[in-house]
Amino acid sequence: MATTSKSPAELIDRTAAVKSVLASFGMEGLSPDRATTALLEHYSAGSMSLEELGAAIERHVDHMTTQEDAA
């Protein structure tokens, strides 16, 4: 993960975006697992870019799918 300096305004925007995602999950009756929550927290804190977040979530979903297929 790339650590980059983010302005306070950008961190507020990121936090608001993550809260919106979590609210959307909640409205659908869903809740993210711990790994997804951790990825969202890293994004919100500015330690990963949106592109890195997307790639990490894709890897996580692929891993979960692989685990389900093996069961």
N, C-alpha and C positions, 0 to 999 in steps of 0.2 A: 504494500500500500504506500502510495506517495503521500508524504506529509507536506502540505503546503499551507502557507499563511492565508487565512481567510479573514475578510473584514467582519466586524461585528454584524453588520447588516446582512451579509451573505449567510452567516451562521444562523441568524434569526430566520431568514428565508428558508434555509435548509430544514430547520426545526419545524417550521410551519408546514412544509411540504411533507415531512415524515408524519406529522400529526394528522394531516389530511389523508395520507395513505392508510394509516391505522384506523381512522374513523370510517373510511370506506370499507375496510376489512370488517369492522364491527357491524356496519349496517347490513353486510351480507351474512352475518353470523359466523364470521371466520376470525381466527386469531393466528398470528404468525408464530412459528416455532422459535426456540431460543436462538438458533443460528441466524434466522432471518432478522430477528429483532436486533441482534448484535451487528449485523451488516448495516441496518438502517441507522443504528446509533453511530457507527463509524462515519457514515455519510453525513449525518447531522453534525457531527463534531468537526467535519472538514478534513478528515484523514483519508478520504477517498473521493474520487470524482464520480459524477453520475455514470460515466462509461464504466468505471471500475465496479461500481455498485451493480450495474446491470449484468456485467460479466460474472461477478461473484454469485449473484442470485441464480443466474443460468446454471453455473457449475453446481450450486447447492441443489437445485431442482433435479438436475441430471443425476446427482449422487443419490438423492432420495428415491428417484424412479428406479435406479439400478438396484438399490436395496430392496425395494418392493418386488421387483422382478425375481430377485434371488430367493425370496421367501416362499 
